């Protein structure tokens, strides 16, 4: 498997930006999260989250590979979601697959079920409860 070069990683991240920004916006509007809550729960600076939301105004802002890993780890986005919603070439798909080891599949499944069911449960509380039950910091 060939690794992405620096320029290719930048292009890969740029392809993900619009979806990540729209996902964060959806969380704020329909799911009731605040940037402060998201920031606290997944460990990404609030300013970076804000930049991700404004991906059209600041296309270079906020999202990088480290923050993508935190979004995956926190169940905010999943590799499956990204594969379905973002057009990636084979090399980028391989790179995304390599990042899937950072996902907590059980957490992602729980959050996806709640989203699909239109649950009234606050995903922040689900995330906190899951972390407490599984002793995750």
C-alpha positions in Angstrom: 0.0 0.0 0.0 1.4 3.4 -1.0 1.3 6.2 1.5 -0.1 9.6 0.6 2.6 12.2 0.0 2.3 15.6 1.8 0.5 17.2 -1.2 -1.8 14.2 -1.5 -2.7 14.4 2.2 -3.6 18.0 1.8 -5.8 17.2 -1.1 -7.4 14.3 0.8 -8.1 16.6 3.8 -9.5 19.3 1.4 -12.0 16.8 0.0 -13.2 16.0 3.5 -13.6 19.6 4.7 -17.1 20.3 3.2 -18.6 17.1 4.7 -17.0 17.6 8.1 -18.2 21.2 8.2 -21.7 20.2 7.2 -21.7 17.4 9.8 -20.6 19.9 12.6 -23.3 22.3 11.4 -25.9 19.5 11.6 -24.8 18.7 15.1 -25.2 22.3 16.2 -28.5 22.9 14.5 -30.5 19.7 14.7 -28.8 17.8 17.5 -28.3 20.7 19.9 -24.5 20.5 20.4 -22.5 23.6 21.1 -18.9 24.1 19.9 -17.9 24.2 23.6 -19.4 20.8 24.2 -17.9 19.2 21.0 -14.5 20.8 21.9 -14.6 19.4 25.4 -15.7 16.0 24.4 -13.3 15.3 21.6 -10.3 17.5 22.4 -10.3 19.8 19.4 -9.8 23.5 20.0 -13.1 25.5 19.7 -11.4 27.8 17.2 -10.5 24.9 15.0 -14.1 23.6 15.1 -15.3 27.1 14.2 -12.9 27.2 11.2 -14.2 23.8 10.1 -17.8 25.1 10.2 -16.7 28.0 8.0 -15.0 25.8 5.4 -16.0 28.0 2.5 -14.6 31.1 4.0 -11.5 29.4 5.5 -10.8 26.4 3.3 -7.5 25.7 5.0 -8.8 26.1 8.5 -9.2 23.7 11.4 -9.2 20.2 9.8 -5.9 18.3 9.7 -5.1 14.7 10.1 -4.8 14.9 13.9 -8.2 16.5 14.2 -9.7 14.0 11.7 -8.5 11.2 14.0 -10.1 13.0 17.0 -13.4 13.3 15.1 -13.3 9.6 14.2 -12.4 8.6 17.8 -15.2 10.8 19.1 -17.8 9.3 16.8 -18.5 12.7 15.1 -17.8 11.2 11.7 -17.0 7.6 10.6 -14.9 6.2 7.9 -18.0 4.5 6.5 -19.8 7.9 6.3 -16.9 9.5 4.6 -16.6 6.7 2.1 -20.3 7.1 1.2 -20.4 10.9 1.1 -17.0 12.0 -0.3 -15.5 11.0 -3.7 -12.1 9.6 -3.0 -9.6 7.9 -5.2 -8.1 4.4 -4.4 -5.1 5.8 -2.7 -7.2 8.1 -0.5 -9.6 5.2 0.3 -6.6 3.2 1.5 -5.4 6.1 3.6 -8.9 6.5 5.1 -9.1 2.8 5.8 -5.7 3.0 7.7 -7.3 5.7 9.9 -10.2 3.5 10.8 -8.2 1.9 13.6 -8.8 5.1 15.5 -12.5 4.6 15.5 -14.5 3.2 18.3 -16.9 1.1 16.3 -19.3 0.4 19.2 -19.6 4.2 19.9 -20.0 5.0 16.2 -22.8 2.3 15.9 -24.6 3.7 18.9 -24.5 7.3 17.7 -25.5 6.2 14.1 -28.5 4.3 15.5 -29.6 7.3 17.5 -29.3 9.6 14.5 -31.1 7.2 12.2 -34.0 6.8 14.7 -34.3 10.6 15.1 -33.7 10.0 18.8 -34.4 12.7 21.3 -31.3 11.5 23.3 -28.6 14.1 23.4 -25.5 12.6 21.6 -23.3 14.5 24.1 -24.8 12.6 26.9 -24.6 9.3 25.0 -20.9 10.0 24.4 -20.3 10.8 28.1 -22.3 7.8 29.3 -20.4 5.5 26.9 -17.0 6.9 28.1 -18.0 6.4 31.7 -19.2 2.9 31.2 -16.1 1.9 29.2 -13.6 3.9 31.4 -12.5 6.1 28.6 -10.9 9.5 29.3 
